[in-house]
Amino acid sequence: MISQLAYVSKEAKLGENVIVHPFAHIDANVEIGDNCEIYPYASIVSGSRIGNNVKVYQGAIVGADPQDFRWKGEPTYCYVGNDVVIREHVIINRGIKSEHSTEIGNECFIMAKSHIGHDTVLEGKAVIGNGVQIAGDSHIEQCVILSSNVIVHSGSNIGKWAMVKGGCRINSNVPPFVIVAHNPVAYYGVNAYILRNKGFAESTIDNIAKAYRHIYQCDTSIDNALRRIQLDIPQSDERDSILKFIRDNNNRLVATKLLLSDD
């Protein structure tokens, strides 16, 4: 299952049924789970910890040295969960401090030529489009879609079930359940099509939309919008997620200009 033309360090730990194709490179201090496949010219660098059923395609680099002057060569880590797909020429950097790490959650699909910077966390089930660039210290919650060529600046947070349309530059925080688009980036509506497709009730989607009307369409402060949401919208996990995200991120959201969407 391991090609004689691949380099696999004797100190690397590989699980069962791992396939390593010719010219792949696996360093020491690497752990790879069961049923993984490492394609030709892919590199798994020291400090990488990869779960089960992961595919790393041609030319990808997992656990690359962090591109940050604060890293002084100390051992750092990159964790990849189960059932992750990492397509061609993706680069994922390790963290810059031993107590932190870059983390890719379960069932993420990372398309070709994307870059994920140091200490970034993808919680899971994210779809990262071709050519997406995510700078260090960013946080991407569950079930986020970043379309092709999105740029996420350092320290940005993107809430669960959000969609960022192609080519956007994110330099602030994107709240959950929304679509954002254009440059400068702006609120484009609720991610209703995906939510319906994944089984969210129409009443839930309506209440999410009502919450964001308070934030993006009523001419009021975000603090006042949050008070209105708490009074007007019935309590639910989705409502509480919106309130928590905005409060945790100090009310710093992407531009509050409203664009009309098709949803």
Buried (B, 14 or more C-beta within 10 A) or exposed (E): EBBEEBEBBEEBEBBEEBBBBEBBBBBEBBBBBBBBBBBBBBBBBBBBBBBBBBBBBBBBBBBBBBBBEEBEEEEBBBBBBBBBBBBBBBBBBBBBBEEBBBBBBBBBBBBBBBBBBBBBBBBBBBBBBBBBBBBBBBBBBBBBBBBBBBBBBBBBBBBBBBBBBBBBBBBBBBBBBBBBBBEEBBBBBBBBBBBBEEEBEEEBBEBBBBBBBBBBEEEEEBEEBBBBBBEEBEEBEBBEBBBEBBEEBEBEBBBEEBBEBEB
